[in-house]
Amino acid sequence: MKRSRSRKAALAVTVLALAATALVGPALTEGGTTARALTAPVAMTADDLPTWQTNGVVWAMAQSDGVVFAGGTFSAIRPPGAGPGTSERQAVNFAAFDAATGAPTDCRLNFTVGSGTATVRALDVSPDGKTLYAGGNFAAVNGTHVSRVAAVDIATCKVKPDFSVSVSSTVHALAATDDTVYLGGDFTSVEGQSRSKFAALSTSGALRSWKADADLTGRALAVTPDGKSVVLGGDFTRVRGSSSRALAVVDASSGAIKRAYGSTFVPRNSVVKSLYADETGIYTANEGTGGGVFDGRIALNLDDFSQRWRDTCLGATQDVTVYKGVLYSSSHAHNCSSMGQFGELHERQHLLAESVDDPTPLLSWFPDTDDGPLNVEQVGPRVMVASSSGGRDYMWVGGAFSRIASNGNKPQQGLVRFANGPDTRDPTVPTGVNAANVTTGVRVTWPAATDLDDRALTYRVYRNGAAEPVGTVRANSTFWDRPTVGFTDTTVKPGTDYTYRITASDADDANTSARSEGATVHTPGTATETTLEREATADAYVNGSSVNSTYGTHQQLAVRGSSPYETYVRFNVPSPPSGMVLEDAKLTVTTSADSYAPTADTVSVRAVTGSWSESTVTYAERPALGTTTLGSLNGAAERSTAYDIPLSTGAVGDAAGDSLDLALTSTGSDSMWLLARESGGTGPKLTLTYRKP
């Protein structure tokens, strides 16, 4: 990414209210809803949101009042989910988007050039939020002649014709203050006067006397919060005739050097691609080539511009931005072992987060893209900007990527965004669960699960299908560090089979994984109690409003009194273990995820005395039922929730060694919808507990 950003346009600040146009929305604020299910200080989820796409590379972004501006090398944009060439809308190297919806606004600016390839490489917004500055390689905007830099009135989405400046070569960086626009790039002259790689203009477009000439490309600019200093970044080795490798701080009024940096600070094989400055410090994004590279990030103090910390991850950093005390970066990091973090991945993690106070440990924010198509430089994301709209904050990321690796390699080109809440994705389902006998009971172990925006996960251990866990464990993990987590069940009985399953939940239990595959163990000794589970071998419901219809293959079951539904379930009941008698029996049913699944009515369980078949049973030919209630459920208030219904042990015991057919009925008018055995979820289950007399 070859861009920079002024302090006020980049920070989460409130700008002045503008007239209502397609470009204007709510201002970015320091507040906003704090996302649940995140490990502090991370306050941005890793859940990618539907966002319009580009058909090329996004090199630059800026934001104003809930609108995100994207510039680069592309010719069209298209809706989320659309493939290349599908439903495209012309957008020549520039597009404006609603930060909250990800959709384009009505502002359309085409950046063109007579010969060669036009491109937008830098964008910045004036502190008052009224003007968008653009830099790159272009000669016209919507037909208005400009020369590699332009000013756009945000309220009208029109180029300001009086801001007419001639720049000799590509502009890569911009930083705007109340009265000055700083430029960085490849140029050697501005308005026919010598200006090498850096220059300053008034907001009306007049060339200022400010000089900070460098020998090689200027790629990044940032103005310090007090407005007195300008930080320069790029490829250069000299500024104003003095040695300063890739980084320098100069006076905002004169360009005089305030701090120069030697080649030991930024190695000769590394450059500065981006800068960010706010009240917490100055941050650099660095890219290196060859051996002994420096690809990471540096934090500088504001008082003397000395180093506060240095991140030495390998994998070129393209951009950095700060949101609520966290430094977010886009790179293609592949080895952070020098910082005690992940080792060589042999692939790339393109988005990272770290505290502005300390680069270690890397914080738990790991959304990821791919590198991008083979026909572009494969670095993935190149630019980031935070914007706010409608009470939510959004992190927008642009670049050359074509897929979201952290969401199943979902196709998505050029742009993606994240929000500060809500977090809606579950941790991964625990795998590799093991159960073994130990002196104190049964030891259950499993590798830690992972979550893209939460390091601290809560694990619940479920025994023999019970609705409530037998134990809870909390442990930290990341995608590269998954320690073994364990729990010892000390309440087991001798000579008994136990099956354990695990779930993982993120912070506040906002999201919980499905239960893991079971791990079974038989405890030593002579059993005094054992519990057996049986899944339904058949289930179906019938509908009094469609008396000849069959529902045996449906994924849900239904119960209701008026406009009746009845549900039938069949189980194979085992014979009691030798020397034991049935002490407890329960039917477990699970409400579906549909909003109408819960019920306030009482549901009764009765024996089915007539014959029925899952595939043929209808309301017209429904089976006869016994008159005795074997168990009841006094309402089921929640969706996606398992409910236990205690059953008469006598009736269940009489079916030992045979099948047991049960009916669920109601006399009320509020329906209940349950998961059937065909749903792939948790269908009806019979749990039987036997004990020695």
N, C-alpha and C positions, 0 to 999 in steps of 0.2 A: 504494500500500500504506500502510495506516495502522496501524502496529505499532511496537513496540520490543522490545528483548531485553536481559535482564540479562547482565552480562559472563560469569558462570560458566555460565549455561545455553547461551550462544552459543558459547563457546570449545570447542575440542577438549579436553575434560578427562574424566577418568575419575570417574564418580560411584559412590556406594556401592552394593554389591550389594543387590538387592531380592529378595523372594520370587518364585518362578517363576509368572508369570501370562501372560495373552495380551498384556499390555502391555510385558513386560520382555524385554530381549535384551542383547547385548554392549554395553559402553560405548564412546563415541566416544573415539578415541585419537589422539595426535599422530603415531603410526606408520602402519602400513598399507603395503600393497604399492605401490611407486612404479610408475606406469604407464610402459610402454615407448612408444616412438613419439611422445613429446611433446617440444616444445621448452621446456626449463627457463626460468623457474621454474614454468611451468604443470604441475600435477600431477593435473588432472582431465580426463578425456577429453571429447570433444564428441559421443560416441555416446549417443543417447537410448536408455533401457532400457524394456521393457514395464512400464507403470505403470497402476494403476486411475485412473479419471477421475471428475470431478464433473459435475453438470449445471448448474453455476453458477460464481460467482466465488469463488476462494480468496483471502482477504484476509490471513490470518495463519497462521504455522507455528511450531512448536517441536519439539524432539526430546529424547528421554531413552532411553538404553540401547538404541539400535537401533530405536526406534519413533518415527515421525514423526507429529505431530498437525497436522491441517489444519482451520482454521475459516474460515467465510465466509458467503456467501449462496447456499445450494444446498439441495436436498431429497433428492438421491439420488446414489449412486456406481455405477459400472459397470466391467466388466473392460476391460483394454486391447484395442483393436480393435473394441469394441462400439459401435454407433451410438447416438445419443440415443434414449432410451426402451427400449433393448434390454438384457435381463438386469440390470435395475437393482435395487439394494438401498437401502432407505430409509436416509438419513443426513441428519438435519435440522441443517444448518449446522455439522456437525462430523463428522470421521472420523479414525480412527487407523490407521496403516499400518506394515507391516514394512518397514524401510528397505532390506533386502536383496532382497526379492521384489517390492515394489510392491503387495502385496495387503493388504486390510484385516485388522486383528486382530479379536478378539471384543469389544473395547471399543466400546460404542455409547452415545453421549450425544446427546440431542435438545435443542437450545436453541430455546425457543419464547417467544412473547409474545402477550398477549391481543388486542391490536389493533396495526395497523401491520405492518412487516416486521422480523422477528427477524434478527439477524446477529451473527456473531462477528468482531470486528475486531482482537483482540489475544490472544496466547497467550504464556506464559512458564513455565518450569519452575524450581522452587526449586533452589538449589545442591546440596542433598542428593539430588536426583532423586526425591523422594517425592511432590511436589505439583505439579499442573498448575494454573496460574491462567489464567482466561479472562475477557476483557472484550468488551463490545460493546453491543448493544441487545437485551436479552432479559429475561424475567421468571421463567423456570423452566428447570430442567435435569432431564430425565426426571421431570417433575412436582414436583420440589422447588423451592419458591419461592426465588428470588434476585432481585437488582435490579442488573443490568448488570455485575456482577462475581461470579465464583464461584471456589471452590477445589475441586479434584478430587483424591481419593486415587488415585494412579496404580496402586498394587498391586491395588485392588479395582474401579477404574473407577467410583467412586461419589462423588457430591457430598458435601462436608463440610458438614453442616447447621449447625454452630456458626459457620462463616464466613459470617455473614449481615450484609450491608452494603447500605445504601440509597444509591444514586448517582442524582442528578437527571437525568442525560442520558448519551448514548452515551460509552463508554470506548473510546478509540482506541489506547492504548499502555499497556504494563505492563513493569515491571522488578522482579524479585524478588531479594532478598538473604537472608542467613540469618535475619534478624529483621524485615525490612520489605518491603512490597509497594508500589511507587510506581505511581500511576495518572496517565494523561493523557487528555484528551478534551474534550467539549463542556460538561461539567457545571458547575454553579455552586454546588452544595452536596453534601456527603457526610454521611450520618447526621444530616441536618437542620442541619448547621453549614456556614457559608460556606467553600467551597473552590472557587476559580475556575480551572478547566482542569487543575490539577495537585493531587494530594493524596498522602498516605502513610498506609498501614494497617500495623498489626502483623500477624504471620502468623496470629494468632487472629481477625483482623477488626476490631480496635479502631482507631478513628481516632486518628492521631497528631497532635501539635501542629505538626508540620512544615508550613510554608506556603511555596509558590512561586507565588502567584496570578499569572495572566496574563490579558490582555484578550481574546485570541482562542484558537481551538482548539489544544490540545496534541496532537500527533500522534506524537511519538517520545520515548523515554527510554533512557538507558544509564547504568549505574553504572561508574565508573572502576575499574581493577583493584585499587587500594588501598582501595576501598570508602568513600573520604572525600568523593567528589564525585558529583553527578548531573548529567548533560547533558540539557538540555531542547530539544526541537525542535517546530516547528509553524508556525501562521499568525500568531502573536502579534507585537505591536510593543512591548509593555511586560511586564515581570516584576517583581513586588513594587514597582510604582510607578515603576520606572526603565526608560528606553528600552533595548530589546534586541530586535533584529529577527530573529525566526524561530529564534534560537539563543541559548542561555545556559547557563552552568555555575553550579550552586548547591551549597551545602554539604549533604552528605547527612544531617546531624543537624538543622540548623535551617532550611534553605532559603535562607539568606543568599546573595546574589549573589557569586560569585567572579570571574566574567568575563561581561561584557555585550558584545554585538556590534552595531555601528551598521548603518545601511542601506547603507553602502558595502561592508560585508563580505558580507551577504546582501541583495541588492537588494530594493526594496520590492515588486517584482512576483514574488518567489520565496518559497517556503516550504521547510521541512525535512520530508521525508516519513518518514525513517528514520534511525537512528543505530546504530553498532556501535563497541564499545570493547574493546580487548584490550591486551596488553603492548606492541604495536607502535604504538598510537595510538588516536585517536578519528576516526571516519569518518562523513561526512554524505551523505545522499541528498537531492538538491534538485530541486524542480519549479518551473518558472516559467510565467507566462502573459503574453501581450502582447509588445511590442517590448523589445529589450535584455535578454532573459531570462537567468537563470542556472539551467541544468538539470543541471549536472554534480555533481561530488563534491569534497569538501574533506577533507584530512587535517590533524588538529590534533595538536600535541605534548602529551604528558601532563603535563609539568612546569609549563608556564605557559599551556596551552590556546591557544597561538598557532598560526598557519597554518604547516604544513610544506610543503604543495603544494596546488594547485587544478587540477582538471580542468574544462575549459570546453566540453566537447561539448554540442551542442544535442540535445534530446530528453529529456523529463522522467525523472529517475531515481527509481525507486520503492523500491529496497532495496539494501543492500550487506551483504556478509559476507566474512570473511577465512578462507582455507584455505591453510596452509603458505606464508605470506609473500605471497600473492596476494589482492588485493581483487577479488572478483567482484561484479558489479552487474547488476541488472535495470532496464531503461529502455526507451525507444523512440528511442535515439540515431539521428540521421539526418545529422549534420554535425559532424565533429571537426576541420575544417580549421584552426581556431584553435590547435590543438595539433600541427599538422603531420601529422595522420593523415587519414582519409578525408574527402573533400569531400561536398557535398550528394548524398545517395543517391536522393532522391525516393522513398524507401521507408525501412524502419526495420530496424536491427540491434538486437535486443532484449536480448542478453546479451553482456557484455564482461568483460575481465579486465585488470588492471594491477598492477604491483608496488606493494607498500605503501610503497616508498621513492621511487618516481617514477612519475607517471601516463603518461609516454611512454617508449618507444613502447607503444601498446596491445599486449598480449600475444596470442599466437595461440590464442585460445579463442573460437570463433565459432559455437556452436550457435545456432539461431534459431527463434522461434515466429512466429505471425501476431499481429495486433493484437487479434483476438477478434471475436465476433459484433457486428453493427451495433447491437443493442439494449443494449450496455453501453458504458461509456467505454472507448475503444479505445487502451489502453496496453499490452496484452499481459501479460507477467509482472509480478507485484506483490510477490513475497516469495520469499526463499531461505533455506535452512538446510542445514547439513552434519550428517550422521549417520554412524555406523559400525556395521557388523554383520558377523560372520564373517570378520574380517580385511580387509575392504574398506571404503573410505570412499565416501559417496554425497553428491552435491549435489542436493537437491530444490528444485524451482522450482514455485511456484503462481501463479495469476493468473486472467485472463479469456480467455486464448488458446484457440483451438479446433484449431490445426494446428501441426505441427513443420515449419517451412519448410526447415530444414536437412536434412530427411530426406524429400525429395520431397513436401512439403506433406501428410505423413501426418496423418490425423485424430487428434487427441488433445486432450481438453478439460480445462482447469483445473490439471492436475498433470503434471509430467514429472521424470525424474531422470537423473543421470549418475553415473559411477563413476570411481574413480582407476585403473582398469585392468580388463581389458586393452583397448587400443585395437585395434579390428578393422576399421576402414574404410580403404579405399585412398585415396590422393590421386587427384585427377581425372586422366583420361587426357590427356596432352599433345596439343594440337591445333595446327594452323597450322604444321606442320613444313616447313621450306624447306631445300633443298640447292643450293649454287651453287659453281661453280669459282672458286678464288682462286689467287694466285700460289703459295702454299705447299701447295695440295691442294684439298680440298673443305670448304667452310664450311657447317656444319649449324646452323640457328637455329630457335628456337621460343619462343612466349610461355610464361612459367613456369606450371606447374600450381598448384593450391591444395590445401590440406589444412586442415580446420577446427580442428585442435589442434596443428599443427606448422608453424612458419614456415620451417624449414630442410629442404629436400628434396634428395635425391640423384637425378640423372638418369643413365641409362645409354643409350648410343648403340649400336644394333645395326645391323650392315651385312649386307645380302644374306641376312637370315634366320639368321645365325650364332647358335649357342647362347650364346656369350660376347660381351660388349660390346667394341667397338673403342675406346670411351672412356667416362669417367665425369666428371660435372660436378656441383658442389654450388652451390645458390643459394637465397636467401631470397625469399619471396613472401607476400602476403596477398590477400584477396579483392579489395581495391581497388588493389593495387600488384603487377602481374605483369610484371616486367622481361623483356626479351628475353634468353634464355640461348643460348649458342653453344658449339660445339666444332669444331675444325679437324682433319680427318682427313688426316694427312701421309703416310699409307702407301698411297695410291691409286696405280694404274697407269694409263698413258696409254690413251686410246681404249677405255675400259671403262665399262659401265653399273653404277651403284651405287644401291641403294635403302636408305634409312636410316629406322629406326623408333626411337622413344624411349619409355622407361618412367620413371615417377616413383616414388620410394620415400621413406617417412618415416623418422624416426630409428630407428637400429638395424636398418634394412631390415625392420621388422616387417610392413609392408604395402606392396605394390607394385602399381601400376596395370597394366592391360593395355598391350600395345604400341600405339603410335600408328599412324595411317595412315602409309603410306610416302611418302617424298619421293625422287624419282629424279633422277639427274644422269648425264650422259655426259661423261667426262673428255676433254680435247682430246688430239690426237696419234694415233699408230698403236698399236693395241692389241697388247700382248704376252701378255695374259692376260684372260680374261673368265669370269664365273661366271653361270650360268643356273639359275633355280629353276623347278620344275614341281610344281604341286599334283596330287594324285591325281584322275583322271577317274572312277574307280570304286573302291569298296572294300566288303568284306563279310566276315563270318566265318560259319563253320559249327559245329554243335554235335553231337558224337557221342552225346549223351544224348537228342537230339531230331532224329533223322536226316532227317526230312522238312520241318523248319522252315526258313524263310528269315529272314535277319537283315540284308539289304542296306540297309534304311532306318533301322537303329538308329544311335544317336549314339555308340556305342562299338564297339570291336573287341576280340576276345579271342584269347589264345594259351594253350594248355596241352597237355601230353602225355597223361597219364592222364585218363579222362573227357574226351576230347580236344576242343579248340577249334583251328581253323586260320583264319588271316586271309589274304585275298587282296587285293592292291592293284594298280591299273593306272595307268601313266603314259604320256603321249605324250613320246617322246624326240626332241629336235630334232636336225637335222643339225648337224655341227660348223661354227662360223664359218669363213669362208674362210681357208685357210692355217694352221688350228689343229688340234690333236689333243686328245682327251680325256685329261687327266692325273689327274683325281680324281673320284670319284663317291661320294655318301653318301645313305643313306635316313635321314630324321629322323622319329621317332615320339614322341608325347607321352603320358605316362601320365595317366589321368583323376584327378579329385580324390577318388575313392572310396577308403576305407581299404584295400580289398582290391586296388587297382590295381597296386601294386608287385609285383615277383617277384624271387626269389633264383636262379631257374633261368636257364640259357643259352637264348637264343632264336636260332634260325637263320633265315637268309633263303635261299630257293631259288627257282629259276625255275619258273614255272607253264608246263607244256608242253601241257596240255589246254585246252579251251575252257570258259568260264564267263561268267555274266551276273550283275551285281550284284543284280538283282531276283529271279532264280530259283535261284541256286546253293544247294544243300543238302548236308548231309554225305553223304547217300546218293548224290548225283550230283556229288560233288566232282571237280575236275579233277585230272589226273595232274601230278606234279611231277618236275622234273629231279633227278638224283642228286647234283649238285655243290652245295656250300654256297657262296653268293656273298658272304656276310658273316655276322657273328654279334655278338650283344650278350650280354655276360657279366653278366646280372642288371640290374635297374632298381630301385634301392632307395627312390626317392622318389615321392610323388604329385605330380601337376601339374608334371611335369618333362620337358623335351625331351631325348631321347637320340639321338645320331648313330651310325649303323651304316655303317662304310666298306664299299663294295661293289667287286666285281671290275670293273675298268674294261673288260676285254675283253668280258664278257657284256653290260654296259650299252652299250658302243660298237657291238656287233653289232646293237642295236635302233635305231640312229640312223635317224630319219625314219619310225619305226614305233612301235608300242606295246610297252611292257615290262610283263609281268605277273609279280609277285613274290608269294611265299607266306611267311608267318611261322609257324614251327612250333617245337615244343619236345618234349623227351622226358621232362620232369619233371612233377611233380604240383602245382606252384605256378602259379596262373594269373596272366597279365598282362592288364590292361585299358587300352586306348588310346583316344584321341579319334579318332572317325571324321570324314570330311570333312563329314558332315551335322550335326556338333555345334555349328557356329558358332564353334568354337575353332580350335586348331591341329591339323589333320588331317595324314595322312602327306604328306611332302614329299621330292622328289628334287632334290638339289643337284649340279650338274655344273660342273666347272672345266676350262676349255680353255686351252692355252698354245701359243705358237708353238714349233715344234721347234728 
